Amino acid sequence: MYGDSSRRRGTTAAIVVAVVTLFALTIPAGAPLYAEIYGPDPPPPVGPDVQPPPVEPDMPNQFDIPGPDADSVDAALTDAELEYAFASSHITQFETVTFRAAIIYGIPVDPDQPSVQVSWSNQVTLTADEGKSFEIEPTSDDNQFLHNGIRRPDGGLELAWTWDVTPLVAGEQSLTLSVIPHVVVDGEEIPELANLNKPVPMTVDVHPVKHDFDEVLAEAADMETRVPDDMVVGRQYDVSASMSLAGHANTVAADIQLGSSEDSAAVTIVESSPAAALASTGESSDDVVRHWTVTPDEPGQIAFVFTATVQGQAAEYPLKQEVSHQAAGRAIKPGPSFWEILQQPVLYLGPFVALASGAIGLWAVLKKRKADGQPTEADESP
């Protein structure tokens, strides 16, 4: 009985050893390489000794798709259609939009569509040609596998990559989409296939952020200013400027400052109360109106510089821009005062009056002497 028990234990041990040995033989030699290239959990091996899973009638034959290892580079690659687009046709500065790229495989490739060559493992990247023109945040894995593809209603499989893209600069900007297949042949990666597919360049027309902000900038460039043509040195004058917020007072703010250029005649500028200016002119809150009291300090041409500062907010990015407008007035010396005007005849006629008074006085003296019988200088002359 003891002998039978020993024989049974020996038979069981032999079976366990055989099973472990067979399991070890089924593990491919390149498993560590797969873990490095394809991830820590490689897909099950595909080979002539492995029975394929059942294929549904509406699914493409999975064995038309390259497996994780192949006997040659040609066997490791297949053609796929490439689709890519932004989620919105209107790309606006500072506004994040989704960009999606997908490969379609397992069916014949349409020759009229963009195509690339793909392998079991593929890396797809989206980069900006100018480093500061976009912020690009991947929202899917850079590296994906063909066995994760999703069936399409019209046939084939689709594997997609997505990114959150935030344009930082307005105008025409450039992006590049790259599809890089990772190929393993006989357990060894083929590194020179990194440039197998040509990068796909894209030109993106980025609209300026906040159209209301741009409309207010246009209004600032057309601001209305009131400056007296002629001003007298030492006297005070009202100078004003106004601009519209184009109906965007809830999103955009603006203010106007007044100064003078370096080549301007000296002038003193004092800002009036903006609230008082609004109340006095009856302007709506959608208009920015500013008044200043200016006093010319010397004669000459006064060059005023009105500077409108427009501010807004686009997501987390503050917006600020200045728009300048120039206007000129002439300062002249003050004229004579009322009393000076009255004094002018006296000043001009004084010498003549004095001369006339002297002549009349001399004539009176001579006449008096003649009446008294006293000889004059004319009578005493021989």
C-alpha positions in Angstrom: 0.0 0.0 0.0 2.8 2.4 0.9 4.4 1.5 -2.4 1.3 2.3 -4.4 1.1 5.7 -2.7 4.7 6.5 -3.6 4.1 5.5 -7.2 1.0 7.8 -7.3 3.0 10.8 -5.9 5.8 10.1 -8.4 3.3 10.1 -11.3 1.7 13.4 -10.2 5.2 15.1 -9.9 6.1 13.9 -13.4 2.9 15.4 -14.8 3.5 18.7 -13.1 7.0 18.9 -14.5 5.7 18.1 -18.0 3.1 20.8 -17.8 5.6 23.5 -16.6 8.0 22.5 -19.3 5.4 22.8 -22.1 4.2 26.2 -20.7 7.8 27.5 -20.7 8.2 26.4 -24.3 5.2 28.4 -25.4 6.7 31.7 -24.1 8.4 33.5 -27.1 12.1 34.2 -26.8 11.5 37.9 -27.4 9.1 38.4 -24.5 11.4 40.9 -22.7 11.6 42.9 -25.9 7.8 42.8 -26.3 7.5 44.1 -22.8 9.8 47.0 -23.6 8.2 47.9 -27.0 4.6 46.8 -26.6 4.1 47.3 -22.9 4.3 45.1 -19.8 1.5 42.8 -20.9 2.2 41.7 -24.5 -0.6 40.3 -26.6 -0.9 36.5 -27.0 1.4 35.1 -29.7 0.1 34.3 -33.2 1.6 31.4 -35.1 0.8 28.3 -37.1 0.4 26.2 -34.0 -2.1 28.6 -32.4 -5.7 28.3 -33.3 -7.3 31.6 -34.3 -10.4 32.9 -32.5 -13.7 32.6 -34.3 -14.1 35.4 -36.8 -17.5 37.0 -37.1 -18.9 37.4 -40.7 -18.8 41.2 -40.6 -15.3 41.4 -39.2 -12.2 41.5 -41.4 -9.9 38.5 -41.0 -7.6 39.3 -38.1 -4.8 37.4 -39.7 -4.6 39.9 -42.5 -3.3 42.3 -39.8 0.4 42.1 -38.8 1.0 40.3 -35.5 3.5 41.3 -32.7 6.3 39.4 -34.4 7.0 38.6 -38.0 9.5 36.8 -40.2 10.2 39.9 -42.3 9.7 43.6 -42.4 7.1 43.3 -45.2 5.1 40.8 -43.2 5.2 43.2 -40.2 3.7 46.1 -42.1 0.4 46.8 -43.7 -1.2 49.9 -45.4 -3.8 52.0 -43.5 -5.8 55.1 -44.4 -5.0 58.2 -42.3 -7.7 60.6 -41.2 -7.0 63.7 -39.1 -8.9 66.9 -38.3 -9.7 69.4 -35.6 -13.1 69.0 -33.8 -13.9 72.6 -34.9 -13.4 74.3 -38.2 -13.0 77.6 -36.4 -9.6 77.7 -34.5 -9.3 80.6 -32.1 -6.4 81.9 -30.2 -6.2 80.7 -26.6 -9.3 78.5 -27.0 -8.6 74.7 -26.6 -9.8 72.4 -29.3 -9.5 68.7 -29.8 -7.4 67.3 -32.6 -8.0 63.7 -33.7 -6.0 61.4 -35.9 -7.0 57.8 -36.8 -5.6 54.9 -38.9 -8.1 52.6 -40.7 -6.9 49.1 -41.5 -8.0 45.6 -42.2 -9.6 46.7 -45.5 -8.2 47.7 -48.9 -6.9 51.3 -48.8 -8.6 53.9 -50.9 -5.9 55.3 -53.3 -7.5 58.7 -53.2 -7.0 59.0 -49.4 -3.9 59.7 -47.4 -2.2 56.5 -46.3 0.6 55.3 -44.1 2.2 52.0 -43.2 1.5 50.6 -39.8 2.6 47.7 -37.7 1.3 45.9 -34.6 2.6 48.8 -32.5 2.4 52.4 -33.6 3.4 55.8 -32.1 1.6 58.9 -33.4 2.8 62.4 -32.4 1.5 65.9 -33.0 4.1 68.7 -32.7 4.2 72.5 -33.4 6.7 73.7 -35.9 7.2 76.9 -33.7 7.7 76.0 -30.1 5.6 78.7 -28.6 2.7 78.7 -31.2 0.7 75.9 -29.6 0.2 74.1 -26.3 -0.4 70.4 -27.1 -1.5 68.0 -24.5 -2.0 64.3 -25.4 -5.4 62.8 -24.3 -4.6 59.3 -25.4 -1.6 57.0 -25.3 1.2 57.9 -27.8 1.8 54.2 -28.5 -1.2 52.0 -29.4 -1.7 48.4 -30.8 -3.6 47.1 -33.7 -5.5 44.6 -31.6 -7.1 47.5 -29.7 -8.8 48.8 -32.9 -12.5 49.4 -33.0 -14.7 47.9 -35.7 -16.2 50.4 -38.2 -19.7 50.0 -39.4 -18.6 50.0 -43.0 -15.8 47.5 -42.4 -12.2 47.5 -41.1 -10.8 48.6 -37.8 -10.0 52.1 -36.5 -7.3 53.2 -34.0 -7.4 56.8 -32.9 -5.2 59.3 -31.1 -6.4 62.6 -29.6 -4.8 65.8 -28.3 -6.0 69.0 -26.6 -4.5 71.8 -28.7 -4.4 75.5 -27.5 -3.2 78.0 -30.2 -1.1 80.8 -28.6 -0.4 82.9 -31.7 -2.9 84.2 -34.2 -2.4 83.9 -38.0 -1.2 81.0 -40.1 0.6 78.5 -37.9 2.1 75.0 -38.6 1.7 71.6 -37.1 3.2 68.2 -38.0 1.6 64.8 -37.5 3.9 61.8 -37.5 3.0 58.1 -37.6 5.9 55.8 -36.5 5.5 52.0 -36.6 7.5 49.9 -34.2 8.5 46.7 -36.0 9.9 43.5 -34.4 11.3 40.8 -36.7 12.4 37.6 -35.1 12.5 39.2 -31.7 14.6 42.2 -32.8 13.3 45.7 -33.3 14.0 47.4 -36.7 15.0 50.9 -35.7 15.5 52.4 -39.2 11.7 52.3 -39.8 11.2 55.4 -37.6 11.2 57.5 -40.8 9.1 55.1 -42.9 6.2 57.4 -43.1 6.7 61.0 -44.2 5.5 63.5 -41.6 2.3 65.2 -42.5 2.5 69.0 -42.4 -0.6 71.1 -41.6 -1.2 74.8 -41.8 -3.7 76.2 -39.3 -5.4 79.6 -39.7 -5.7 80.7 -36.1 -8.2 83.5 -35.5 -7.5 86.2 -33.0 -9.0 85.6 -29.6 -12.2 87.4 -28.6 -13.7 89.1 -31.6 -15.2 91.6 -29.2 -11.7 92.5 -28.0 -10.6 93.2 -31.6 -13.8 95.3 -32.2 -13.0 97.5 -29.2 -9.4 97.9 -30.5 -10.9 99.2 -33.8 -13.1 101.6 -31.9 -10.1 102.8 -30.0 -8.2 103.6 -33.2 -11.2 105.7 -34.3 -11.7 107.6 -31.0 -13.1 111.1 -31.1 -11.0 113.9 -29.6 -11.8 117.6 -29.0 -8.9 120.0 -28.8 -9.2 123.8 -29.3 -7.4 125.0 -32.4 -6.0 128.1 -30.6 -5.2 128.5 -26.9 -3.7 131.4 -25.0 -0.8 130.7 -22.7 -1.9 130.7 -19.0 -5.6 130.1 -19.7 -7.5 126.8 -19.0 -9.2 124.8 -21.7 -11.3 121.6 -21.8 -9.9 118.7 -23.9 -11.9 115.5 -24.2 -11.8 112.0 -25.9 -14.4 109.3 -26.3 -14.6 105.8 -27.7 -17.2 103.1 -27.9 -16.9 99.6 -26.4 -19.0 98.3 -29.3 -21.5 96.6 -27.1 -18.8 94.6 -25.2 -18.7 96.4 -21.9 -19.3 93.1 -20.0 -16.2 91.5 -21.4 -13.8 94.3 -22.4 -12.6 97.3 -20.4 -10.9 100.4 -21.7 -9.5 103.7 -20.4 -8.0 106.8 -22.1 -5.0 108.8 -20.9 -3.7 112.1 -22.2 -0.1 113.3 -22.5 2.0 115.3 -24.8 4.9 114.3 -27.2 8.5 115.2 -26.5 8.5 117.9 -29.2 5.4 119.6 -27.9 5.3 123.0 -26.3 5.0 122.8 -22.5 1.5 122.3 -21.2 -0.1 121.4 -17.9 -2.7 118.5 -18.0 -5.1 117.8 -15.2 -7.7 114.9 -15.5 -11.2 115.7 -14.7 -13.5 113.2 -12.9 -14.6 110.4 -15.3 -17.9 110.0 -13.5 -18.6 113.7 -13.7 -17.7 113.7 -17.4 -20.1 110.9 -18.0 -22.9 112.6 -16.2 -22.3 115.9 -17.9 -22.2 114.5 -21.5 -25.0 112.0 -21.0 -23.0 109.2 -22.6 -24.1 105.6 -22.1 -22.0 103.1 -20.1 -20.9 101.5 -23.3 -18.9 104.6 -24.1 -15.6 105.6 -22.5 -15.4 109.4 -22.1 -12.6 111.4 -20.5 -12.1 115.1 -19.9 -8.9 117.0 -19.0 -8.2 120.6 -18.1 -5.1 121.8 -20.0 -3.2 125.0 -19.5 -0.5 126.0 -22.1 2.7 127.1 -20.4 4.4 128.6 -23.4 3.5 129.6 -27.0 4.0 127.1 -29.7 2.5 123.9 -31.2 1.0 121.5 -28.6 1.1 117.9 -29.7 -1.4 115.9 -27.6 -1.2 112.1 -27.4 -4.4 110.2 -26.4 -3.6 106.6 -25.4 -6.5 104.1 -25.1 -5.7 100.9 -23.0 -7.9 98.0 -23.9 -8.0 95.0 -21.6 -9.8 91.6 -21.6 -9.4 88.0 -20.5 -9.2 84.9 -22.6 -9.4 81.8 -20.4 -6.3 82.1 -18.2 -4.5 84.5 -20.5 -4.9 88.3 -19.8 -5.2 90.5 -22.9 -3.9 94.1 -23.0 -3.2 96.4 -25.9 -2.6 100.2 -26.3 -3.8 102.3 -29.1 -2.5 105.9 -29.6 -4.1 108.9 -31.3 -2.6 112.3 -31.9 -4.1 115.8 -32.1 -2.6 119.3 -32.1 -3.5 122.8 -31.0 -1.6 126.1 -31.1 -0.7 128.2 -28.0 -0.2 131.9 -28.4 0.9 134.7 -26.2 -1.8 136.5 -24.3 -3.1 139.8 -25.8 -3.3 143.1 -23.9 -5.9 143.4 -21.1 -8.8 145.8 -21.1 -6.9 148.4 -19.0 -3.9 147.9 -21.2 -6.1 148.6 -24.2 -7.3 151.8 -22.5 -3.8 152.9 -21.7 -2.5 152.4 -25.2 -3.9 155.8 -26.5 -2.5 157.6 -23.6 0.9 156.0 -24.0 1.0 156.8 -27.7 -0.4 160.4 -27.5 1.4 161.4 -24.3 4.5 162.8 -26.1 2.4 164.7 -28.5 0.3 166.2 -25.8 3.4 167.2 -23.8 4.9 168.8 -26.9 1.6 170.6 -27.7 1.3 171.7 -24.1 4.8 173.1 -24.1 4.2 175.0 -27.3 1.0 176.5 -26.0 2.7 177.5 -22.8 5.5 179.2 -24.6 3.1 181.1 -26.9 1.2 182.3 -23.8 4.3 183.7 -22.2 5.3 185.5 -25.3 1.9 187.0 -25.7 1.8 188.2 -22.1 5.2 189.9 -22.5 4.1 191.7 -25.6 1.0 192.9 -23.9 3.0 194.3 -21.0 5.2 196.3 -23.3 8.2 194.2 -22.5 10.5 193.6 -25.5 10.8 190.1 -26.7 13.9 188.5 -28.0 12.6 189.2 -31.5 12.2 192.9 -30.7 15.7 193.2 -29.2 17.5 191.9 -32.2 19.0 194.6 -34.4 
